[in-house]
Amino acid sequence: MTPSTNPVALSAPNWPRDAWWVAATTAEVGGAPLQRWLLERPVVLYRGASGQVVALDDRCPHRWAPLSLGAVHGDDIACAYHGFRFGPDGRCTRVPTQAAVPGVARVTSYPVVEAGPFVWVWTGDPALAAAALPPPKLGWAVDPSRVTAAGAMTVACNYLALKENVLDLSHFAFVHANTLAVTDWDRPPTVEKTADEVTYHQHYAAAPLPAHYGIPTGIGTERPVDRHAWGSYVGPGLQTAGVDIRDGENAFALRICHATTPIDAGTCLYWWVFSQDYGHGEGAVVALTARITAAFLEDKAILEATEAMVRRDARGRDYIDLSVACDHAGIEARRRVARLVAAEAPASRAA
């Protein structure tokens, strides 16, 4: 039997390191150290006196205390245990008890990019970061003219299982029956593929809108209009999606991003931004945030229940792994991630 590539209940890493991963939102990183576990490694983030975000290995080379327990001094961070200081490049700049700083006293410094609402960290070979495509800026996510909701959560499942969840929206009618109530995702979408990206498209021609779209746009739920739903696997750490509605000469646009960063094989960090150019009014952001948070907590519940069940079941991953037409985009995303992981294998790099 062919080994399953299903990411549920994996015990081994299934992510590439030579990639940009979201580590925080820009608002989260300030003058106080922030610890994040990224791809099974502890990273400390802080904003130095220069205003730039610094990302360092969160483990002092002298007795291994977490640097995130320390304090920021200018652009440096001081360990809370013995006061060793480290600069943005990871080199030790001060040992309080002696004048000479050992040359080996350093920690890994990770390339950082602030783009749109996120702080991105390159977790692999720093020499490859400059040549890689930069993280997308997602200007719509920080556009003050839009109605935008955002949130974050930790989900006890493999990051790729969450990515597949947002690439197959046939679950909407079931998982989100009490929140989004979008019940017309009743056929497989078309799927476009490039070497790096995968995009699904679902078109609704002259069809009534679910209330989730119809009420805030003011169109209602009876008049037939054109709707195009789409979603893209952009890379290991990001997916984007949207809904475009056309009512005569009036157009409405919804944009979504899902940033997923592995903590380990069974846990991930999840940031989302949900932004629309309609539905303005007093309390609109609060109401939208509450509704979308409730919906994504429903995703969290089903994904975590699945992860826990498979891990407890003595058969584990030795079980039929069924896929259907609606899984096309998710399977293609799996394949692209698998190729990136394989390319980083020692044998591949030595070739």
Stockholm file with secondary structure:
# STOCKHOLM 1.0

chainA/1-351         MTPSTNPVALSAPNWPRDAWWVAATTAEVGGAPLQRWLLERPVVLYRGASGQVVALDDRCPHRWAPLSLGAVHGDDIACAYHGFRFGPDGRCTRVPTQAAVPGVARVTSYPVVEAGPFVWVWTGDPALAAAALPPPKLGWAVDPSRVTAAGAMTVACNYLALKENVLDLSHFAFVHANTLAVTDWDRPPTVEKTADEVTYHQHYAAAPLPAHYGIPTGIGTERPVDRHAWGSYVGPGLQTAGVDIRDGENAFALRICHATTPIDAGTCLYWWVFSQDYGHGEGAVVALTARITAAFLEDKAILEATEAMVRRDARGRDYIDLSVACDHAGIEARRRVARLVAAEAPASRAA
#=GR chainA/1-351 SS CCCCCCCTTCCSCCSCSSSEEEEEEGGGCSSSCEEEEETTEEEEEEECTTSCEEEEESSCTTTTCCGGGSEEETTEEECTTTCCEECTTSBEEEBTTBSCCCTTCBCCBCCEEEETTEEEEECSCHHHHTTSCCCCCCGGGGCTTSEEEEEEEEESSCHHHHHHHTTCGGGHHHHTTTTTCCCCCCSCCEEEECSSCEEEEEEEEEECCCHHHHHHHTCCSSSCEEEEEEEEEEETTEEEEEEEEEETTEEEEEEEEEEEEEEETTEEEEEEEEEESSCCSTTHHHHHHHHHHHHHHHHHHHHHHHHHHHHHSTTTTCSCCCCCGGGHHHHHHHHHHHHHHHHTSHHHHHC
#=GC SS_cons         CCCCCCCTTCCSCCSCSSSEEEEEEGGGCSSSCEEEEETTEEEEEEECTTSCEEEEESSCTTTTCCGGGSEEETTEEECTTTCCEECTTSBEEEBTTBSCCCTTCBCCBCCEEEETTEEEEECSCHHHHTTSCCCCCCGGGGCTTSEEEEEEEEESSCHHHHHHHTTCGGGHHHHTTTTTCCCCCCSCCEEEECSSCEEEEEEEEEECCCHHHHHHHTCCSSSCEEEEEEEEEEETTEEEEEEEEEETTEEEEEEEEEEEEEEETTEEEEEEEEEESSCCSTTHHHHHHHHHHHHHHHHHHHHHHHHHHHHHSTTTTCSCCCCCGGGHHHHHHHHHHHHHHHHTSHHHHHC
//
